[in-house]
Amino acid sequence: MSERVDAVDFYSSQFTERPMYETEELVALRDITRRFASEKIAPGYAAREKSAVLDRGLLKEMGTLGLIAPELPEWAGGTGVDTIYSGVIIEEIARADFNMGYAQILGSLEGQILARFANKEVAENWLPKLTSGEVIINVALTEPQGGSDAAALRLKMTNDGSDWLLNGEKTSISMVDQSEATVVFARSGDEERGARGVSALLVPMDLPGIRTTRFKDLGQHCIGRGSIFFENVRVPGNMLLGNEGEAFSQVMQGFDFSRALIGLQCLGTARQSLDETWAFVKERRAFGQLLSSFQGVSHKLAEFDTKVEAARLLCLNALWLKDQGRPHTTEAAMSKWWPPLLAYETIHACLLMHGHAGYSSDLPFEQRLRDVLGLQIGDGTAQIMKTVIARSRVGRENVPY
């Protein structure tokens, strides 16, 4: 524990001037979050992997401190601050535990969707529970026949009087067996309509006809991932989010926000790994010299340090653009494909710098490496993100796929 705190202090001492976007309130929030993450979250990182469940007690403490979706309005349990505040929070949480940061992503993504598109009564019932850490709401988009082609959905929702009936399967769903509700994307129109025939529902996970399975994954064990099966699941009509058949043009906009947060989540874990490794090479000796004196060590770390700081600013810029009400889809796509890859490469280098000890589970690098790898796939692959960027530059018609 002391090594982790020392590494944080080492990084903080290197920078004396604040960037323009860092207000006193934002710095205070970072300090509160960092202290909470270091003292409460970090010590249980490895233990939570073994338990394979998220710590609900910690989640409620995060809610009490206002660390879940603070950008939501006060009636929803937030404080109405800019989204960049959530970016700072997830950075600090992910420094301590990559997986606990995922709860913040789900809170902000689902919270934004419900605040904008849910029935007033539904939103007022679920959102305060979400921001307080009492419930987890996940998102169910991917299906077995395809993940990247998100508009080609087959899960059916049919109108049955005042209710909707759900039949089909969703797969690769995070927090599949730990969530109280899920935002389900389903087809309410003909498949020929593509994205224009997709609707969204908020579905409580305790409804009759829902069954879940959980996969055995390489990392993110306390988050978990699996499938949801719906068999004649009856969902009240007031759980429809937005307009029928318009979920892709309405609800999917929130994913630009979550992509920037994902980038910062990965970079927070990479930054912690760098800080610990800088502290290590400043003390470790080989051939009668400090490891830091070898350019093969210090220059490599300097390169990753530069890239991580640049990628961080890229993600913060996406959030700043969102806060200004300006287009940020391209910047969000950049934030989603590069930082997860960079974080993996950074942590891998840090693991190697620690030699045989870095390869063991006594140090956190191997777990971090496995944890960040999943986000090179989930929530939009690098190939899809690059397609989004390319289309913004030369037009969709010139980059069809």
Buried (B, 14 or more C-beta within 10 A) or exposed (E): EEEBBEBBEBBEEEEEEEEEBBEEEBEEBBEBBBEBBBEBBBEBBEEBBEEBEBBBEBBBBBBEBBBBBBBBEEEBBBBEBBBBBBBBBBBBBBBBBBBBBBBBBBBBBBBBBBBBBBBEEBBEEBBBBBBBBBBBBBBBBBBEEEBEEBBBBBBBBEEEEEBBBBBBBBBBBBBBBBBBBBBBBBBBBEEEEBBBBBBBBBBBBEBEBBEBEBEEBEBBBBBBBBBBBBEEBBBBEEBBBBEBBBBBEBBBBBBBBBBBBBBBBBBBBBBBBBBBBBBBBEEBEEEEEBBBBBEEBBEBBEEBBEBBBEBBEBBBBBBBBBBEEEEBBBBBBBBBBBBBBBBBBBBBBBBEBBEEEBEEEEBBBBBBBBBBBBBBEBBBBBEBBBBBBBBBEEEEEEBEE
